[in-house]
Amino acid sequence: MKKKTKYNRGTRHEDYWLFGGVDRTTKQWFGVVTFGDRTKPTLMALIKKHIRPGTHIITDKFGSDVSTNQQHTLANNDLLAGMRYTNSWVNHSENFVNPRNGAHTQQIEGVWEVRKKQYIKAMRGVRK
C-alpha cells in the first residue's frame, strides 16, 4: 500500500507495507505496518512471526510469495522450512474468487477498509 501524491505536490510519504490477516474461525485479526523493504525475506519473516505453523494461508497473487520455480506456494519455500504452511491464492487481475478452489481475500480486505477509515478519522481528530 502506498500513499500517493497528486501532480508531484504535497507531502511525500515513505513507502509502507500493510500486512495482516483474519482467522476465519475466531474472526480475530491482526495488522502490521512495515516501512521500506518489500522483499521475500521480509514477508517470510512477518509470516513466521505472526502466523502459527500449520496454518492455511489465503493470499492475493503477490510477487514475494513466488518460489524459484514460479509457483505461488508457501509450502516449498526455503525461508519457511518446517512451518507446515499450506496456501491458496487468488489473482485479482483475473477474478476476485479463485474458480478452482474458492479462495478469496474479501474478508481481510473488508476488515482493512474499516480499520483504515477508523485510523484516518483518528488522525484527523474525528470521534466517529
C-alpha positions as CSV (number, residue, x, y, z in Angstrom):
1,M,0.0,0.0,0.0
2,K,1.4,3.4,-0.9
3,K,0.2,6.9,-0.2
4,K,0.1,8.8,-3.5
5,T,0.5,12.5,-4.1
6,K,-1.2,14.3,-7.0
7,Y,0.8,16.1,-9.6
8,N,4.0,15.6,-7.5
9,R,2.8,18.1,-4.9
10,G,2.2,17.8,-1.2
11,T,4.0,15.8,1.4
12,R,5.9,12.7,0.3
13,H,5.3,9.6,2.4
14,E,7.7,6.7,2.9
15,D,6.5,3.5,1.2
16,Y,4.9,1.1,3.6
17,W,3.5,-2.4,3.6
18,L,0.3,-3.3,5.3
19,F,0.5,-6.9,6.3
20,G,-2.3,-8.7,8.2
21,G,-4.8,-11.4,8.4
22,V,-8.1,-12.7,9.8
23,D,-8.7,-16.0,11.4
24,R,-11.8,-17.2,9.7
25,T,-12.8,-19.4,12.7
26,T,-12.4,-16.9,15.6
27,K,-12.7,-13.7,13.5
28,Q,-9.7,-12.3,15.2
29,W,-7.5,-10.1,13.0
30,F,-4.0,-8.7,13.2
31,G,-2.3,-5.9,11.2
32,V,1.3,-4.8,10.9
33,V,2.7,-1.8,9.1
34,T,6.3,-2.2,7.9
35,F,8.3,0.5,6.1
36,G,10.7,0.2,3.2
37,D,11.8,-3.3,2.4
38,R,9.1,-5.3,0.5
39,T,11.2,-8.4,-0.3
40,K,10.6,-12.1,0.1
41,P,12.7,-12.4,3.2
42,T,10.8,-9.5,4.9
43,L,7.4,-11.1,4.0
44,M,8.5,-14.6,5.2
45,A,9.8,-13.1,8.5
46,L,6.4,-11.5,9.0
47,I,4.6,-14.7,8.3
48,K,6.8,-16.7,10.7
49,K,6.3,-14.0,13.4
50,H,2.5,-13.6,13.2
51,I,1.0,-16.8,11.8
52,R,1.0,-20.2,13.6
53,P,2.8,-23.1,12.0
54,G,0.4,-25.4,10.1
55,T,-2.0,-22.6,9.1
56,H,-3.7,-22.5,5.7
57,I,-2.9,-19.0,4.3
58,I,-5.0,-17.4,1.5
59,T,-3.3,-14.5,-0.3
60,D,-3.6,-12.4,-3.4
61,K,-1.1,-13.2,-6.1
62,F,1.9,-11.1,-4.9
63,G,5.4,-11.5,-6.3
64,S,7.1,-12.0,-2.9
65,D,5.4,-15.4,-2.4
66,V,6.5,-16.9,-5.7
67,S,9.0,-19.7,-5.3
68,T,12.0,-20.2,-7.6
69,N,10.1,-22.5,-9.9
70,Q,7.4,-19.7,-10.4
71,Q,4.8,-21.5,-8.3
72,H,2.7,-19.4,-5.9
73,T,3.2,-21.6,-2.9
74,L,4.4,-21.2,0.7
75,A,4.8,-25.0,1.3
76,N,8.1,-25.4,-0.6
77,N,9.6,-22.0,0.3
78,D,13.1,-22.4,1.8
79,L,12.6,-19.4,4.2
80,L,9.5,-21.2,5.8
81,A,11.0,-24.7,6.0
82,G,9.4,-26.8,8.8
83,M,6.5,-24.4,9.3
84,R,3.9,-26.7,7.5
85,Y,2.0,-23.8,5.9
86,T,-0.4,-24.5,3.1
87,N,-1.8,-21.9,0.9
88,S,-4.3,-20.9,-1.7
89,W,-4.2,-17.7,-3.7
90,V,-6.4,-15.5,-6.0
91,N,-5.3,-13.4,-8.9
92,H,-7.3,-10.2,-8.6
93,S,-6.4,-9.2,-12.2
94,E,-8.4,-12.2,-13.3
95,N,-11.2,-12.7,-10.7
96,F,-12.0,-12.0,-7.0
97,V,-12.6,-15.6,-6.1
98,N,-10.4,-18.4,-7.4
99,P,-12.7,-20.5,-9.5
100,R,-10.7,-23.7,-8.9
101,N,-10.7,-23.7,-5.1
102,G,-12.9,-20.8,-3.9
103,A,-10.1,-18.9,-2.3
104,H,-10.8,-15.2,-1.7
105,T,-9.4,-12.3,0.3
106,Q,-12.6,-10.4,0.7
107,Q,-12.8,-10.8,4.5
108,I,-9.4,-9.3,5.2
109,E,-10.0,-6.5,2.6
110,G,-13.3,-5.6,4.3
111,V,-11.6,-5.5,7.7
112,W,-8.8,-3.3,6.3
113,E,-11.3,-0.9,4.8
114,V,-13.0,-0.4,8.2
115,R,-9.7,-0.1,10.1
116,K,-8.2,2.4,7.6
117,K,-11.3,4.6,7.9
118,Q,-11.0,4.5,11.7
119,Y,-7.3,5.3,11.6
120,I,-7.9,8.2,9.2
121,K,-10.7,9.6,11.4
122,A,-8.5,9.3,14.5
123,M,-5.6,11.1,12.7
124,R,-8.0,14.0,11.8
125,G,-9.5,14.2,15.3
126,V,-12.9,12.9,14.3
127,R,-14.6,10.9,17.1
128,K,-16.9,8.6,15.0
